[in-house]
Amino acid sequence: MYAFGSDFRKTDVNPAELANLLYFPSYLSTSWALGFFGLIPEKVVVYTSITSRDPKTFRNAFGHFRYRHVKRDFFFGYRTVEVGGRKVLLAEPEKALLDFWYLEKGDWGESRLEEMRLQMFFLSMMLSRQRHRIARSLRGRPRVR
């Protein structure tokens, strides 16, 4: 892939969009997506994407791009969002967290979850979405007591 020099470009290169284009199929996820949604306090500078292809890493003038492999069965849970005026494939917040847990080595106990410093808003948002989905699926059915 090539990019014109900055003096000759009609538009600036958007690194998030570039992450989708460098290695297809892929969607931005894990730490980068969690940071984008404001769910972790750290600034994330590595554009980490999920792919069903072999893992790869690229470094260029536009950034550091890392592609992590998941099985095809786990390649879901993303949507198109606008990032810097461009359309980008990005994991849903819950899927970004699941991808992170799946790909990072080690046990995920309570202390490790606390180390992630997930913002409480995220946890309440997840619970709210799940309650809404459960309520919608139970509509019209007798209540279990």
C-alpha positions as CSV (number, residue, x, y, z in Angstrom):
1,M,0.0,0.0,0.0
2,Y,1.3,3.5,-0.9
3,A,0.5,7.0,0.3
4,F,1.4,10.2,-1.3
5,G,3.6,12.6,0.5
6,S,1.8,15.1,2.7
7,D,2.2,17.9,0.2
8,F,0.4,15.8,-2.5
9,R,-2.4,14.3,-0.5
10,K,-6.0,15.5,-0.8
11,T,-6.9,14.2,2.6
12,D,-4.9,13.2,5.7
13,V,-4.2,9.5,6.3
14,N,-6.4,8.2,9.2
15,P,-4.4,5.5,11.1
16,A,-7.6,3.8,12.3
17,E,-8.9,3.5,8.7
18,L,-5.5,2.4,7.6
19,A,-5.5,-0.4,10.3
20,N,-8.6,-1.9,8.5
21,L,-7.0,-1.5,5.0
22,L,-3.5,-2.9,5.7
23,Y,-4.5,-6.4,6.5
24,F,-8.0,-7.7,5.5
25,P,-10.2,-9.0,7.0
26,S,-9.7,-7.2,10.3
27,Y,-11.4,-4.9,12.8
28,L,-9.9,-2.8,15.6
29,S,-10.3,-4.3,19.0
30,T,-8.7,-5.0,22.4
31,S,-6.9,-2.1,24.1
32,W,-7.3,0.3,21.2
33,A,-11.1,-0.2,21.1
34,L,-11.4,0.0,24.9
35,G,-9.4,3.2,24.8
36,F,-11.5,4.6,21.9
37,F,-14.6,4.1,24.0
38,G,-13.0,5.7,27.1
39,L,-13.2,2.5,29.1
40,I,-9.6,2.4,30.2
41,P,-7.7,5.4,31.4
42,E,-4.5,4.8,29.4
43,K,-3.8,6.3,26.0
44,V,-3.3,3.4,23.5
45,V,-0.8,4.1,20.6
46,V,-0.7,0.6,19.1
47,Y,-3.6,0.0,16.6
48,T,-4.5,-3.6,17.6
49,S,-6.8,-5.4,15.3
50,I,-8.4,-8.9,15.1
51,T,-8.0,-11.0,12.0
52,S,-8.9,-14.6,11.0
53,R,-5.5,-14.7,9.1
54,D,-2.0,-15.2,10.5
55,P,-0.8,-12.6,13.1
56,K,1.2,-9.7,11.7
57,T,2.8,-6.4,12.8
58,F,3.5,-3.4,10.7
59,R,5.3,-0.2,11.6
60,N,5.3,2.8,9.3
61,A,5.1,6.6,9.4
62,F,1.4,6.4,10.3
63,G,1.7,4.2,13.4
64,H,2.3,0.7,14.9
65,F,-0.3,-1.8,13.6
66,R,-0.7,-5.2,15.3
67,Y,-3.0,-8.0,14.0
68,R,-4.0,-10.8,16.4
69,H,-5.4,-14.1,15.1
70,V,-8.7,-15.6,16.3
71,K,-10.6,-18.6,14.9
72,R,-13.2,-17.7,12.3
73,D,-15.9,-18.7,14.8
74,F,-14.8,-15.8,17.0
75,F,-14.6,-13.2,14.2
76,F,-17.8,-11.3,15.0
77,G,-19.0,-8.5,17.3
78,Y,-17.9,-5.5,15.3
79,R,-19.6,-2.6,13.5
80,T,-18.8,0.4,11.3
81,V,-18.2,3.6,13.2
82,E,-16.9,7.0,12.3
83,V,-13.4,7.8,13.6
84,G,-11.9,11.1,12.5
85,G,-14.5,11.5,9.8
86,R,-13.8,8.0,8.3
87,K,-15.7,4.7,8.5
88,V,-13.8,2.1,10.5
89,L,-14.6,-1.5,11.5
90,L,-14.5,-1.5,15.3
91,A,-15.3,-4.1,17.9
92,E,-18.3,-3.5,20.1
93,P,-17.1,-2.6,23.7
94,E,-18.1,-6.0,25.1
95,K,-16.4,-7.8,22.2
96,A,-13.2,-5.8,22.6
97,L,-13.1,-6.9,26.2
98,L,-13.7,-10.5,25.2
99,D,-11.0,-10.4,22.6
100,F,-8.6,-8.9,25.1
101,W,-9.4,-11.7,27.7
102,Y,-9.1,-14.4,25.0
103,L,-5.8,-13.2,23.6
104,E,-3.9,-12.2,26.7
105,K,-2.1,-15.0,28.5
106,G,-2.6,-15.9,32.1
107,D,-5.5,-16.3,34.5
108,W,-8.2,-13.7,34.8
109,G,-9.0,-13.3,38.5
110,E,-10.4,-10.4,40.4
111,S,-7.0,-8.8,41.0
112,R,-6.1,-8.9,37.4
113,L,-9.4,-7.4,36.4
114,E,-8.8,-4.6,38.9
115,E,-5.4,-3.9,37.3
116,M,-7.2,-3.2,34.0
117,R,-8.9,-0.2,35.8
118,L,-12.0,-0.6,33.6
119,Q,-14.2,2.5,34.1
120,M,-17.3,1.7,36.2
121,F,-19.4,3.3,33.5
122,F,-18.4,0.4,31.2
123,L,-19.5,-2.2,33.7
124,S,-22.8,-0.6,34.3
125,M,-23.4,-0.1,30.6
126,M,-22.7,-3.8,30.0
127,L,-25.2,-4.8,32.8
128,S,-27.8,-2.4,31.4
129,R,-27.5,-3.8,27.9
130,Q,-27.8,-7.3,29.2
131,R,-30.9,-6.5,31.3
132,H,-32.5,-4.9,28.3
133,R,-31.7,-7.9,26.1
134,I,-33.1,-10.3,28.7
135,A,-36.2,-8.2,29.3
136,R,-36.8,-8.1,25.5
137,S,-36.4,-11.8,25.1
138,L,-38.8,-12.6,27.9
139,R,-41.6,-10.3,26.7
140,G,-44.9,-12.2,26.5
141,R,-43.6,-15.2,28.5
142,P,-44.8,-16.2,31.9
143,R,-42.5,-15.0,34.7
144,V,-40.4,-17.6,36.5
145,R,-40.6,-17.4,40.3
